[in-house]
Amino acid sequence: MNYQQATPVQEQAIPKILDGKDLIACAQTGTGKTAAYLLPLLDKISHDKHGHTTTLILVPTRELATQIDEQVMGFGYYVEASSIAIYGGGKSENWEQQKRALTSGADIIIATPGRLIAHLQMGYVKFDQIKYLVLDEADKMMDMGFSDDIFNIVRQLPTNRQTLLFSATMPTKIRDFSQQILKNPEEIRLAVSKPAAGIDQQMYMAFDRQKIYILEHIIKTQEVQSMVLFTSQKAAVGGIVKAVNKLGIEARGISSDRTQEEREEIMRAFKNKQFPILVATDVLSRGIDIDSLSHVVNYDIPRAAEDYVHRIGRTARAATKGTAITFISDQDQDRVVKIEKLIERDLEKRNITEELGLGPAPEFDPKRFAGLGGKIGGRPERGGRSGGSGGGGSRDRGPRPEGSDRGPR
């Protein structure tokens, strides 16, 4: 399995899980947290009788469900354990395959809450033998509106179970939520790792309508070998892909509008370097298991500062160099303040819109958000202009972020 040394979250979590303790852990994606709970649970499952489901893992997206299922299969080479990923979308036969697994009793069920609720409502799912419940990326599930579904699922589980909650962030709503479903939990809170020194963090002031033109300029003037671009708007994916393709560079996009088979094929092609630029929605960002990128673009700033750190960490791996580009709209400046507070560093805010003939960009004004952390006090990452030309502009936000992955209700 090529595991030579435990990561900090594994070192702290595995003994507690083996001791049967409930656990709440604040750990970013990419810290080895999946193995931190899978390895001890697989050890426990190896001593149980097979033929019924003992472990339920709830996740926010189908991509993450598939990713965890693949890891179970990899670890399962050493431990006899069956698993299946339960998620919406795909072909009709997927529903029947999921139904068979739920009724026959796969050892481990990895599911998105919406799809699992759809199966539960049919009356054939029995979870009376569940011993272990895992909530992975709990903060993401809360953001996607899954809290009611999760409570409905938990009500159908035995009260005498071990519950493990993992979250990249620990806002008040997660703490309140955990108090309702965990019993005297042990707590692990890992410090957020800072971005690697090899990452060139570039932030560009821009109104939403100016972003695509700045992106085109960056692609033309920088050496882009492999880029992943994240946007909060599902409707924007197609337009961004089309604009990049017009430059003579192939880009493809993934969102919930595509079937699972299409998404998997696009991801395989990108990993195999068949095309250089991938455009994805925020909802899918944590399920994208790709590193060693030359560029990461935050077309829209992520809500959580920790997500920013994780995203840009996909570049500049193994002492290489990489570039992280973030567009700052006027209404998202508070998120930048939180990012700078987290990484303890001021970042230069570049303004090139007038040079490109796009008119003025919004001006960065951290004083508006002094209560969120304000000025950090460090020097900008690189010299040059900060802020931007004056000027206004309307809040031309697009559609709401992409919705959740729910099955038939």
C-alpha positions in Angstrom: 0.0 0.0 0.0 3.1 2.2 0.1 2.3 3.6 3.6 5.6 4.2 5.3 4.8 6.9 7.8 1.5 8.0 9.3 0.3 11.6 8.7 -0.6 13.7 11.7 -4.3 13.0 11.4 -3.7 9.3 11.0 -1.3 9.2 14.0 -4.0 10.9 16.2 -7.2 9.4 14.8 -6.4 5.7 14.3 -5.8 4.8 18.0 -9.0 6.7 19.1 -11.0 4.9 16.4 -9.6 1.5 17.4 -10.6 2.3 21.0 -14.2 2.7 19.9 -14.4 6.5 20.6 -16.6 8.9 18.8 -14.4 11.4 17.0 -14.7 14.9 15.6 -11.7 15.9 13.5 -10.9 19.1 11.7 -8.5 18.2 8.9 -8.2 19.4 5.3 -8.6 17.3 2.3 -5.2 15.9 1.2 -4.0 15.2 4.8 -4.6 11.4 4.6 -7.9 11.6 6.6 -9.7 9.0 4.4 -7.1 6.4 5.3 -7.2 7.7 8.9 -10.7 6.2 9.3 -10.7 3.5 6.6 -7.8 1.6 7.9 -9.0 1.1 11.5 -12.6 0.5 10.4 -11.4 -2.2 7.9 -9.5 -3.8 10.8 -12.7 -3.8 12.9 -14.8 -5.1 9.9 -12.4 -8.0 9.4 -13.5 -9.4 12.8 -17.2 -9.0 12.1 -19.5 -11.5 10.3 -20.1 -10.6 6.7 -23.5 -10.5 5.0 -24.9 -7.3 6.4 -23.9 -3.6 6.3 -21.9 -2.5 9.4 -20.4 0.8 8.0 -22.0 3.8 6.5 -20.0 6.7 5.1 -21.8 9.8 4.1 -20.1 12.2 1.6 -21.2 15.4 -0.2 -20.5 14.4 -3.8 -20.5 11.4 -6.1 -16.9 12.0 -7.0 -15.8 11.7 -3.4 -18.0 8.6 -3.0 -16.3 6.9 -6.0 -12.9 8.0 -4.8 -13.4 6.4 -1.3 -14.9 3.3 -2.9 -11.8 2.9 -4.9 -9.7 3.2 -1.8 -11.7 0.6 0.0 -11.1 -1.8 -2.9 -7.4 -1.0 -2.8 -7.2 -1.7 0.9 -9.6 -4.6 0.5 -6.8 -6.6 -1.2 -5.6 -7.2 2.3 -9.0 -7.4 4.1 -12.1 -9.2 2.9 -14.7 -6.4 2.7 -17.3 -5.5 0.2 -18.4 -1.9 -0.6 -20.5 0.1 -3.0 -20.8 3.8 -3.8 -24.4 5.1 -3.7 -25.0 8.3 -5.6 -27.5 9.9 -8.0 -27.2 10.3 -11.8 -26.0 7.7 -14.2 -28.0 5.0 -15.9 -31.2 3.4 -14.6 -29.4 0.1 -14.0 -27.3 1.9 -11.4 -30.3 2.2 -9.2 -31.0 -1.5 -9.4 -27.3 -2.3 -8.6 -27.5 0.0 -5.6 -30.7 -1.6 -4.5 -29.1 -5.1 -4.6 -26.1 -4.0 -2.6 -28.3 -2.3 0.0 -30.6 -5.3 0.4 -27.9 -8.0 0.3 -25.7 -6.2 2.8 -22.4 -4.8 1.4 -20.0 -4.3 4.4 -19.4 -0.7 3.6 -21.9 1.8 2.0 -20.5 5.1 0.8 -23.4 7.4 -0.1 -24.5 10.9 -0.9 -27.3 11.8 1.5 -29.9 12.6 -1.1 -29.6 9.4 -3.0 -29.5 7.3 0.2 -32.7 9.0 1.4 -34.4 8.1 -1.9 -33.5 4.4 -1.3 -34.6 4.6 2.3 -38.0 5.9 1.3 -38.6 2.8 -0.7 -38.6 0.7 2.5 -36.2 -2.1 1.6 -33.1 -0.7 3.3 -32.3 -2.1 6.8 -29.6 -0.4 8.8 -30.2 -2.1 12.1 -26.7 -3.7 12.0 -24.8 -0.4 11.5 -21.9 -0.2 13.9 -19.9 2.7 12.4 -21.1 6.0 10.9 -18.6 8.3 9.1 -19.5 11.9 8.0 -16.8 13.0 5.6 -16.5 16.6 4.6 -19.3 17.5 7.0 -19.0 21.2 6.4 -19.4 20.7 2.7 -22.6 18.6 3.3 -23.9 21.4 5.5 -23.2 24.0 2.8 -25.1 21.9 0.3 -28.2 21.7 2.4 -27.9 18.1 3.5 -28.4 18.6 7.2 -32.1 17.5 7.2 -31.3 14.4 5.1 -28.5 13.5 7.5 -30.7 13.7 10.5 -33.3 11.6 8.8 -30.7 9.0 8.0 -29.2 9.0 11.5 -32.7 8.4 13.0 -32.7 5.0 11.2 -29.4 3.9 12.7 -28.8 2.1 16.0 -28.0 4.6 18.8 -25.2 2.3 20.0 -22.8 3.0 17.2 -19.4 4.7 16.7 -19.7 8.0 14.9 -16.8 9.8 13.2 -17.1 13.3 11.8 -14.4 14.8 9.6 -14.6 18.5 8.4 -12.1 20.8 6.7 -13.5 23.7 8.7 -15.2 23.9 12.1 -17.8 26.6 12.1 -20.4 26.9 14.9 -23.0 25.0 12.9 -20.7 22.0 12.6 -20.1 22.0 16.4 -23.9 22.3 17.1 -24.6 19.5 14.6 -21.9 17.2 16.1 -23.4 17.6 19.6 -26.7 16.1 18.4 -25.2 13.0 16.8 -21.9 12.2 18.6 -21.4 11.0 22.2 -18.6 12.4 24.2 -16.3 12.7 21.2 -12.6 12.9 21.2 -11.4 15.9 19.2 -8.6 16.4 16.7 -7.8 19.8 15.3 -4.8 20.1 13.0 -3.3 23.4 12.0 -3.9 24.4 8.5 -0.8 23.9 6.4 0.5 27.1 4.7 0.8 27.2 0.9 4.1 25.9 -0.4 6.9 28.4 -1.0 7.0 27.4 -4.7 3.5 28.7 -5.4 3.2 32.1 -7.1 -0.1 33.4 -5.8 -1.5 35.9 -8.2 -4.7 37.8 -7.4 -6.5 39.9 -10.0 -9.2 42.5 -9.3 -12.1 42.1 -11.7 -15.8 42.5 -12.1 -17.4 39.2 -13.1 -17.8 40.3 -16.7 -14.0 41.1 -17.0 -12.8 37.7 -15.7 -12.9 35.8 -19.0 -10.8 38.4 -20.8 -8.2 38.3 -18.0 -8.2 34.5 -18.2 -7.6 34.6 -21.9 -4.7 37.0 -21.4 -3.1 34.7 -18.8 -3.4 31.7 -21.0 -1.7 33.6 -23.9 1.1 35.0 -21.8 1.9 32.3 -19.3 3.2 28.8 -20.0 0.2 26.7 -19.1 1.0 23.0 -19.1 -1.9 21.8 -16.9 -4.6 23.9 -15.4 -7.7 23.3 -13.3 -10.1 26.2 -13.1 -12.9 26.3 -10.4 -16.1 28.3 -10.8 -19.0 28.6 -8.4 -21.5 28.8 -11.3 -22.5 25.7 -13.2 -23.9 27.9 -16.0 -20.4 29.4 -16.5 -18.6 26.2 -17.3 -19.7 26.0 -20.9 -18.8 29.6 -21.7 -15.4 29.3 -20.1 -14.6 26.1 -22.1 -15.8 27.7 -25.3 -13.6 30.8 -24.8 -10.5 28.7 -24.1 -11.2 26.5 -27.1 -11.3 29.6 -29.3 -7.7 30.3 -28.4 -6.8 27.0 -30.0 -6.2 25.3 -26.7 -8.4 22.3 -25.7 -10.4 22.6 -22.5 -13.2 20.4 -21.2 -15.7 21.0 -18.4 -17.3 18.9 -15.7 -20.5 19.7 -13.8 -23.6 17.8 -12.5 -25.1 18.3 -16.0 -22.8 15.5 -17.3 -23.4 11.9 -16.6 -21.1 10.0 -14.2 -19.6 8.1 -17.1 -18.8 11.4 -19.0 -17.2 12.9 -15.9 -15.0 9.8 -15.3 -13.9 9.8 -18.9 -13.0 13.5 -18.8 -11.0 13.0 -15.6 -9.1 10.0 -17.0 -8.3 12.0 -20.2 -7.0 15.0 -18.1 -4.9 12.8 -15.9 -3.4 11.2 -19.0 -2.5 14.7 -20.3 -4.8 14.4 -23.3 -5.9 18.0 -22.9 -4.4 20.8 -20.7 -7.3 22.7 -19.1 -10.1 21.4 -17.0 -13.0 23.6 -15.9 -15.0 22.4 -12.8 -17.6 23.7 -10.4 -16.9 24.4 -6.8 -19.3 21.6 -5.8 -16.9 19.0 -7.4 -13.7 20.6 -6.2 -13.0 18.4 -3.2 -13.7 15.2 -5.2 -11.1 16.0 -7.8 -8.0 14.0 -6.9 -5.3 15.7 -9.1 -2.0 17.1 -8.2 1.2 18.3 -10.0 -0.6 21.1 -11.9 1.2 24.0 -13.4 -1.8 26.3 -12.7 -4.9 26.4 -10.5 -7.4 29.2 -11.1 -10.1 30.3 -8.6 -12.4 31.9 -11.1 -14.6 32.5 -8.1 -13.1 32.6 -4.6 -14.1 29.6 -2.4 -16.2 30.3 0.6 -13.8 28.7 3.1 -10.3 30.0 3.3 -9.1 26.5 4.0 -10.5 25.4 0.6 -8.3 28.1 -1.0 -5.2 26.6 0.6 -6.2 23.1 -0.4 -6.9 24.0 -4.0 -3.7 25.9 -4.7 -1.8 23.0 -3.0 -2.5 21.0 -6.1 0.4 22.9 -7.7 4.0 23.2 -6.8 4.3 19.7 -5.5 7.6 18.0 -4.8 9.7 21.2 -4.8 8.4 22.3 -8.2 7.0 25.7 -9.1 3.4 26.4 -9.7 1.0 29.3 -10.2 -2.3 30.0 -8.3 -4.5 32.6 -9.9 -7.5 34.1 -8.1 -10.0 36.6 -9.5 -11.4 39.1 -6.9 -14.9 40.5 -7.5 -16.0 43.5 -5.4 -18.5 41.4 -3.4 -15.9 38.7 -2.6 -13.3 40.9 -0.9 -14.2 39.7 2.6 -13.1 36.2 1.5 -9.7 37.5 0.5 -9.3 39.1 4.0 -10.0 35.7 5.6 -7.5 33.9 3.3 -4.8 36.4 4.1 -5.5 36.1 7.8 -5.3 32.3 7.6 -2.0 32.2 5.6 -0.6 35.1 7.6 0.4 37.0 4.5 -0.7 39.9 2.4 -1.0 39.1 -1.3 -0.6 41.6 -4.1 -3.9 42.5 -5.8 -3.1 43.1 -9.4 -5.1 45.4 -11.7 -4.6 44.9 -15.5 -8.1 45.6 -16.7 -7.4 49.0 -18.1 -4.2 47.7 -19.8 -6.4 45.2 -21.6 -9.0 47.8 -22.6 -11.6 46.5 -20.2 -12.2 49.7 -18.1 -11.6 50.0 -14.4 -11.7 47.1 -11.9 -13.0 47.2 -8.4 -10.7 48.7 -5.8 -9.6 46.5 -2.9 -10.6 48.1 0.4 -9.7 45.9 3.4 -10.9 48.5 5.8 -14.5 47.5 4.9 -13.8 44.1 6.5 -11.6 45.1 9.5 -13.7 42.9 11.8 -12.7 39.8 9.8 -9.1 40.3 10.3 -8.2 43.4 8.4 -4.7 44.1 7.4 -2.3 41.4 8.3 0.8 43.6 8.5 3.0 41.6 6.2 4.5 42.8 2.9 2.8 42.0 -0.3 4.1 38.8 -1.9 5.5 40.7 -4.8 6.1 44.4 -5.5 3.8 46.3 -7.8 0.5 48.0 -7.8 -2.0 47.2 -5.2 -5.6 47.9 -5.3 -6.7 49.3 -8.6 -8.1 52.2 -10.4 -11.2 53.6 -9.0 -14.5 52.8 -10.6 -17.7 51.1 -9.9 -19.8 48.6 -11.5 -22.9 46.5 -10.7 -22.9 43.3 -8.8 -23.2 41.2 -12.0 -23.3 37.8 -10.2 -24.4 34.8 -12.3 -26.7 32.0 -11.2 -26.5 30.4 -7.8 -23.9 27.8 -7.2 -24.5 24.3 -8.5 -27.0 22.3 -6.4 -26.6 19.0 -4.7 -26.6 15.5 -6.1 -29.9 14.1 -5.2 -31.6 11.0 -6.3 -35.4 10.6 -7.1 -37.5 11.7 -4.2 
